[in-house]
């Protein structure tokens, strides 16, 4: 994708609907040149507001749809802006389920103008089933008690902490926002079911013995909607290390009337699953999401979890991820 | 699909590669009119050998690709035969991942000649993620220590045994061969990864309280290529009962340098996974594949497994599945 980006926030009324844009703004500030908001937009990423034409004049390469919605469809309200971006000379990238390439007015404009449209959720590769063969290099996978608990953020924070101390590390994206941040990856939940572990093997190929792939986890072994994706990703990733992502105040799975598993059960189940393709796997830390907790409460929870599990525990947003990386850099 | 069938065995060197053809031959003998073999084919289903033209003259309606391979692609070696079948007046059905409809020479021939091509592995429905909500009716799922161990055969034999004693039962197909036998179903490994459990929920909808869906299992929780599919199918099926399929003389997973799990470990892991969406799940029998064992050896193995597990054990090919159904019909 041609950088830098114009982050399209559309008519998003609230922050929870621009998580793709917010992720790019946080982790790739150097690419986040401007934002483009429509009437009705209720959020602000603190970037200069530009139209596609203004952004093109400033050297922007791609307009990224940074807004999400339930269903993952391209809103009709956005169509004129997308075509305007193509006409201004920008490429356009989307992580929605619905493909830009399937919308005639967009496909035609891109073809006529010679622009590139990126539907990053659509796998471009042809995958094969995983083969479970051992690959060189080291791999860390984030797993979780539930969806939307911080697996992507944790992986990015660990990559950052590793690189800060000179370790060889690459974040490996498995979801649309991660792919936009990294510039590559595979939306693992969008591949054909037979090829989940094969796609995960493709994502973290053989590498130097001291190189770490830090792989973004998806779903949860305890989530009845998505556990199949989670298990295939675990098997294909062959992690040497797992970091378990947890939100201490969460009681029920996202969107379902199912309780969250307890932390010990979650650690053990993920290790048992991972041992199939890597008998040496270890749990090396607990990453907690404390966005709904106060500072005093957080300190106590960290102590409690460390005592209970014997593993380092931190919130990567509050504390960074150095504490977890210490164990791998010994 | 227009019956009867010409079963295309292609250049398959060994029996394990024609399981689709063998399944149709076994469970739908009335539709299995002839076989079509290419040079190099090392298997024989005991049907008359016919070319597509000869089969058409005998009233055959559809040529079914009865051969499988890892990856599910249409071999170039088969293309001329497929086109010949279309030109002879036959429809063509395939259970491969790669679609006949995507191969220009086949699509063009079908369009020009007015024939129908059936890509049964391609889901026709639009699925959504599973929701884990309880459904009425009872469900039995076959699971296994490995792939290709008898899960489809066991499910079909259990449906047959249930119906023979007047129980309400329906075989639910999850793979291409099962779909060709049943006439409907979903190739669960061909759906988008996000929708595995949702597709399984769709496959066995709410039903009468005394009705059994007998669901064909896929893969194995212990197979690093396919375990994600297996787990999503378990969660979406919400089985009340599982039957564990086993081959006592098998030492390694199909095609991989991985040992098979021991039977107890396999039973426990499948029950643990199934409890997430149905805490009442029970293991109710062991189905063994004894095709590579002698009769005396089989008798001893049945006794040993029954003593070890406390569950009824039988080979549905040698013994039928009544012994397993007894426990549900009490």
Interface residues (C-beta under 8 A of the other chain):
Chain A: X128 X129 X130 X131 X132 X133 X188 X189 X190 X191 X192 X193 X194 X196 X197 X198 X221 X222 X224 X225 X226 X227 X228 X229 X230 X231 X232 X233 X235 X236 X256 X258 X269 X272 X273 X276 X277
Chain B: X70 X71 X72 X97 X129 X130 X131 X132 X188 X189 X190 X191 X192 X193 X194 X196 X197 X198 X221 X222 X224 X225 X226 X227 X228 X229 X230 X231 X232 X233 X235 X236 X256 X257 X258 X269 X272 X276 X277
